[in-house]
Structures are given as C-alpha cells and as structure tokens.
Amino acid sequence: MIKVLRKSFDIITYIASRQGESVLPGEIVRALGLNQPTTIRILKDLVETGYLEQVSSRQGYSLGPLAYWVTHGKVYMDELSKAADPLINECAKAAGESVLLAVLNGCRRHILIHYNYNTDIAVEITQPFYEDIYQTATGRVLLAFCERRHQSSIIKNCGMPKTGEWDEVADMPGMKKYLEQIRRRGYEKSRNDKYHIAAFPVFRNNEFTAALGISVPPGTVTPEKLEDKFSRAALTARLITEKISTQSITPG
C-alpha cells in the first residue's frame, strides 16, 4: 500500500510539474520508471477520486479539481509568497537578472518565487523540490541559518559534499566553519561554471524564513555593476523581512 501511495504521489507531482500541459501515460512510464499496467491502474484511480482528469485518450492527463481544492486556492507558504512576490519581481526587473526566493523543506530546496528578466539565459523552475543544498548559494544560506538540529539532520542525511559540489569544504569541521562564516557575514557569494551567484537571508520577527538568490552570467557586467546587482538583491531581502515582520528586526 505504501509503495502504491508513493507512486501515486510521484505521478501527481510529475503531472503538476508540467504546468498545465496534459501528459500521456507513456511519458509518465518513461519519466518515473513505472510499468505500463501499474501506471494505467493508478491513473484510473486518481481520475475517479478527482485528483486527475483525463483530457482525452490522445491528449492524456492533467490535474483534476480535487488537486486544486485541497489547497483552497492557496499556494505553499501563501502569506510569504504574497508579500514577497512583487518585491522579487521588482528586483529581478531592475537588475535585469534571475532572482528567486527559496525555502527549506526537509533536506531539499523549494523555489517559492522566481522571476527572470535576463533574456540571454534560460532559467526554468520545473520541479517542486531540488536536492542541491550544497551546490547553490540559496541552499547554503538555508543550511547556514536553519535551526541547528535541522542543520545536523540535513548534513547527516546528505553526507559530505561530493567532488565539485562545494570545493571550499573538505571535511566536517570545514563545513561547520564555512556555515558559521555565512551566518556572521549574512550572505553567500560564489561563482560556478555558469553564473556569479549570491544569496541573502530573509527573516520574520527575527526567525529565519527563506533565502533570496540572484544569478548573473559572467562576462556580462563589470565588477562594480555586479556588486550593484548583489546590493539590490540584499536590499530586497531586507525589504521582505520588514514587510513580513511585526516587530523590529535584528538579523544576524
């Protein structure tokens, strides 16, 4: 029964990731590694319960009314999303770059909001979760600022970074030291093979809530312009903090 439930949730999640595009059973079979009879049986059950609907035999399946009803029209972390969305959009538009807001869910990074105003890069958020805590600036900020017990649990479950995931960290003491440095300076900035990236924490009433990240392609801006874009992102993180808090904030 548990395995069937997991497969059912995997199917719903995959169809949801297609953002309104109907999905054929064969695509689900290939994407999730399920066998055809099992997939067809689960699809039939999900249609009967209302979590999916069959658009047509040729067009496949999409989310059904019950999948929307259970959220009562809300999105994940609805209050934070509504408060931060216009500020993230404004920041991305002014910087002309890709800006996102990420939150921690277990050991994974969930992208709550994303806007991209750089027409030269294609940044697509197509999954509900990303298991890239170590590789991304927002992931490292999420890890650095989360509650210490949660931090230890994540590191235990994920293990040490693999080669190329976090070159600055060689062992557990090194990771702990690096995370503490992020907490003290209040941000993470780094460079990977595609982007200059930076991330800044967002707080609600002095409690860490989310990480705001910005990506800038190398070679497109001067060092001064790059810092200007990063400063704009840092300011946006502070503005979101102020907007969602009801008391004076002393992040650190």
C-alpha positions in Angstrom: 0.0 0.0 0.0 2.8 2.4 0.9 4.5 1.8 -2.4 1.3 2.4 -4.3 0.8 5.7 -2.4 4.3 6.8 -3.2 3.8 6.0 -6.9 0.5 7.9 -6.9 2.1 11.0 -5.4 5.0 10.7 -7.8 2.5 10.7 -10.7 0.6 13.7 -9.4 3.9 15.6 -8.8 5.2 14.8 -12.3 1.9 16.0 -13.9 1.9 19.1 -11.8 5.5 19.9 -12.9 4.3 20.1 -16.5 2.4 23.3 -15.5 -0.9 22.7 -17.2 0.3 20.6 -20.1 -1.5 17.3 -20.4 0.7 14.2 -20.1 0.4 10.9 -21.8 0.8 7.6 -19.9 3.8 6.6 -21.9 5.6 9.8 -20.8 4.9 9.0 -17.1 6.2 5.5 -17.6 9.4 6.7 -19.1 9.9 9.6 -16.7 9.2 7.7 -13.4 10.4 4.2 -14.4 7.0 2.6 -13.7 5.5 -0.3 -15.7 2.6 0.4 -18.0 -0.2 -1.6 -16.3 0.6 -0.1 -12.8 0.6 3.4 -14.3 -2.7 2.9 -16.1 -4.3 1.5 -12.9 -3.1 4.4 -10.7 -4.2 7.0 -13.3 -7.7 5.5 -13.4 -7.9 5.6 -9.6 -6.7 9.2 -9.5 -9.2 10.2 -12.1 -12.0 8.5 -10.2 -11.1 10.4 -7.0 -10.8 13.7 -8.8 -7.0 14.3 -8.3 -6.5 14.0 -12.1 -8.7 14.4 -15.1 -8.3 12.7 -18.5 -8.3 15.4 -21.1 -8.8 12.8 -23.9 -7.4 9.5 -24.9 -5.0 11.3 -27.2 -4.1 14.3 -25.0 -3.5 12.4 -21.7 -4.0 13.6 -18.2 -3.8 16.9 -16.2 -4.5 17.9 -12.6 -8.1 17.4 -11.6 -10.4 19.7 -9.4 -9.6 17.9 -6.1 -5.8 18.6 -6.6 -6.7 22.3 -6.6 -9.5 22.1 -4.0 -7.3 20.7 -1.2 -5.2 23.9 -1.2 -8.4 26.1 -1.1 -6.8 28.3 -3.8 -3.7 28.9 -1.8 0.0 28.3 -2.7 2.7 26.9 -0.4 3.6 29.4 2.3 0.8 31.7 0.9 1.4 34.7 3.2 5.1 34.9 2.5 4.5 34.4 -1.2 2.0 37.2 -1.5 4.3 39.6 0.5 7.5 38.8 -1.3 6.2 38.3 -4.9 6.1 42.0 -6.0 9.4 42.7 -4.4 11.1 39.8 -6.1 9.6 40.8 -9.4 10.8 44.4 -9.0 14.3 43.3 -8.0 14.6 40.9 -11.0 13.3 43.6 -13.4 15.6 46.3 -12.1 18.6 44.1 -12.0 17.7 42.5 -15.4 18.6 39.1 -13.9 17.2 35.9 -12.5 16.0 36.3 -8.9 14.3 33.7 -6.7 13.1 33.0 -3.2 13.8 29.6 -1.7 12.7 27.9 1.4 13.8 24.7 3.2 11.7 21.6 3.1 13.3 18.7 4.9 16.7 18.2 3.1 15.5 19.9 -0.1 15.3 23.4 -1.6 11.8 24.6 -2.7 11.6 27.5 -5.1 8.7 29.6 -3.8 9.0 32.6 -6.3 11.1 33.1 -9.4 11.4 35.9 -12.0 13.9 36.1 -14.8 14.5 39.3 -16.8 17.7 38.3 -18.5 16.7 37.3 -22.0 20.2 35.8 -22.6 19.8 33.0 -20.1 17.1 30.3 -19.7 16.4 29.6 -16.0 13.4 27.3 -15.7 11.9 26.1 -12.4 10.2 22.8 -13.4 10.4 20.8 -10.2 8.7 21.2 -6.8 12.0 20.4 -5.0 15.7 20.5 -5.7 18.2 18.4 -3.8 21.1 20.8 -4.3 21.6 22.3 -0.9 25.4 22.2 -1.2 25.8 23.4 -4.7 23.6 26.6 -4.6 24.0 29.9 -2.8 20.4 29.8 -1.6 20.9 26.2 -0.5 24.0 27.1 1.6 22.2 30.1 3.2 19.2 27.9 4.0 21.6 25.4 5.6 23.6 28.0 7.5 20.7 29.8 9.0 18.3 27.0 9.8 17.8 25.6 13.3 21.0 23.8 14.4 19.2 20.5 15.0 17.7 20.6 11.5 21.1 21.5 10.1 22.7 18.5 11.7 20.0 16.2 10.4 20.4 17.5 6.8 24.2 17.0 6.9 23.7 13.5 8.3 21.2 12.6 5.6 23.1 14.2 2.7 26.6 13.2 3.8 29.6 15.3 2.9 29.5 17.2 -0.4 30.6 15.2 -3.5 33.5 16.3 -5.7 32.6 19.5 -7.4 29.6 20.3 -5.2 31.3 22.5 -2.7 35.0 22.9 -3.4 35.7 25.1 -0.3 34.6 22.3 2.1 36.9 19.3 2.6 35.6 17.8 5.8 33.0 18.3 8.5 34.9 20.9 10.6 35.5 22.8 7.4 31.8 22.7 6.6 30.8 23.9 10.1 33.3 26.7 9.8 32.1 27.8 6.4 28.4 27.8 7.6 29.3 29.9 10.6 31.1 32.4 8.3 27.9 32.7 6.2 25.9 33.4 9.4 28.4 36.0 10.5 28.6 37.9 7.3 24.9 37.5 6.4 25.3 36.3 2.8 26.9 33.8 0.5 28.6 34.8 -2.8 30.3 32.4 -5.1 31.0 31.6 -8.8 30.2 28.4 -10.6 30.7 27.5 -14.3 27.6 29.4 -15.4 27.0 32.3 -13.0 28.0 34.6 -10.4 25.6 33.8 -7.6 24.7 35.4 -4.3 22.1 34.7 -1.6 20.8 36.6 1.4 18.6 35.5 4.3 15.0 36.6 4.9 13.7 36.8 8.5 10.3 37.0 10.1 10.3 38.5 13.6 14.0 37.5 13.9 13.3 33.9 12.9 15.0 32.7 9.7 12.4 32.1 7.0 13.8 32.0 3.4 16.8 32.7 1.2 16.8 35.2 -1.7 19.1 34.4 -4.6 20.3 36.2 -7.7 22.3 34.8 -10.7 24.4 36.9 -13.0 26.2 35.4 -16.1 30.0 36.1 -16.0 31.4 38.4 -18.6 28.2 40.5 -18.9 28.9 43.1 -16.2 31.8 44.9 -14.6 32.7 44.1 -11.0 31.1 47.4 -10.0 27.8 46.5 -11.8 27.9 43.0 -10.3 28.1 44.4 -6.8 25.3 46.8 -7.6 23.1 43.9 -8.6 24.0 42.0 -5.5 23.4 45.0 -3.3 19.9 45.4 -4.9 19.2 41.8 -4.0 20.4 42.2 -0.4 18.1 45.3 -0.1 15.2 43.3 -1.4 15.8 40.6 1.2 15.7 43.3 3.9 12.5 44.8 2.5 10.8 41.4 2.5 12.0 40.9 6.1 10.4 44.3 7.1 7.2 43.6 5.2 6.5 40.2 6.9 7.6 41.2 10.4 5.6 42.8 13.1 8.5 43.8 15.4 11.9 45.4 14.9 14.4 43.1 13.2 17.9 42.4 14.2 19.0 39.6 11.8 22.4 38.1 12.4 
